[in-house]
Amino acid sequence: GATGHTLGAAGVVELVFLIQSMNASVVPPVGGLKQPIQGVDVSAELRRHTQRVGVSTNLAFGGHNAAVAIRRVE
């Protein structure tokens, strides 16, 4: 939501953000989040977190859906 409408490039942009956040060991904040729902693990603040697996899902109009899972290999 923080990047605007990138149409067909949205999936690639999200995947780049996921890879960058995994490399930096952070979880980016949710743009515009004012009050999180209790029990849902989202934050309006940047958090430090090391993760080995990430998933990017992309849901589009007309049922064009895709998911990419990546894993850090060390």
C-alpha positions in Angstrom: 0.0 0.0 0.0 2.9 2.4 0.5 4.2 2.1 -3.0 1.1 3.2 -4.9 -0.4 1.4 -7.9 2.3 -0.3 -10.0 -0.1 -2.5 -12.0 1.8 -5.4 -13.5 5.0 -4.5 -11.7 3.5 -4.9 -8.2 4.6 -8.5 -7.7 8.2 -7.8 -8.6 8.3 -4.7 -6.4 6.9 -6.7 -3.5 9.4 -9.5 -4.1 12.3 -7.0 -4.1 11.0 -5.5 -0.8 10.8 -9.0 0.7 14.4 -9.9 -0.4 15.7 -6.6 0.9 13.9 -7.0 4.3 15.3 -10.5 4.7 18.8 -9.3 3.9 18.5 -6.5 6.4 16.9 -8.7 9.0 13.9 -6.4 9.5 10.1 -6.5 9.1 9.0 -3.3 7.4 6.1 -1.4 9.0 2.6 -1.4 7.5 2.1 1.9 5.8 -0.8 3.9 7.2 -1.5 1.5 10.1 -3.0 3.4 13.0 -4.4 0.7 15.3 -3.4 -2.9 14.8 -6.0 -5.7 15.4 -5.2 -7.5 18.6 -3.7 -10.9 17.9 -2.6 -10.0 14.4 1.2 -9.7 14.1 1.6 -6.5 12.2 3.3 -3.3 13.3 3.4 0.4 12.4 7.1 0.4 13.4 10.2 -1.2 11.8 11.1 -4.3 13.7 14.3 -6.4 13.8 13.7 -10.0 12.9 15.9 -12.6 11.2 13.9 -14.9 8.9 15.0 -17.7 6.6 11.8 -18.1 4.6 9.6 -15.5 3.0 6.4 -15.6 1.0 5.1 -13.0 -1.4 1.5 -13.4 -2.6 -0.1 -11.3 -5.4 -3.8 -11.3 -5.9 -5.1 -9.5 -9.0 -8.4 -8.8 -10.7 -9.8 -11.6 -12.8 -8.3 -14.4 -10.7 -4.7 -13.9 -11.8 -3.0 -15.0 -8.6 0.6 -16.0 -7.8 2.8 -16.8 -4.9 6.6 -16.9 -4.6 8.3 -18.5 -1.6 12.0 -17.9 -1.1 14.5 -19.3 1.4 17.8 -18.0 2.6 20.6 -20.4 2.0 23.6 -20.0 4.3 
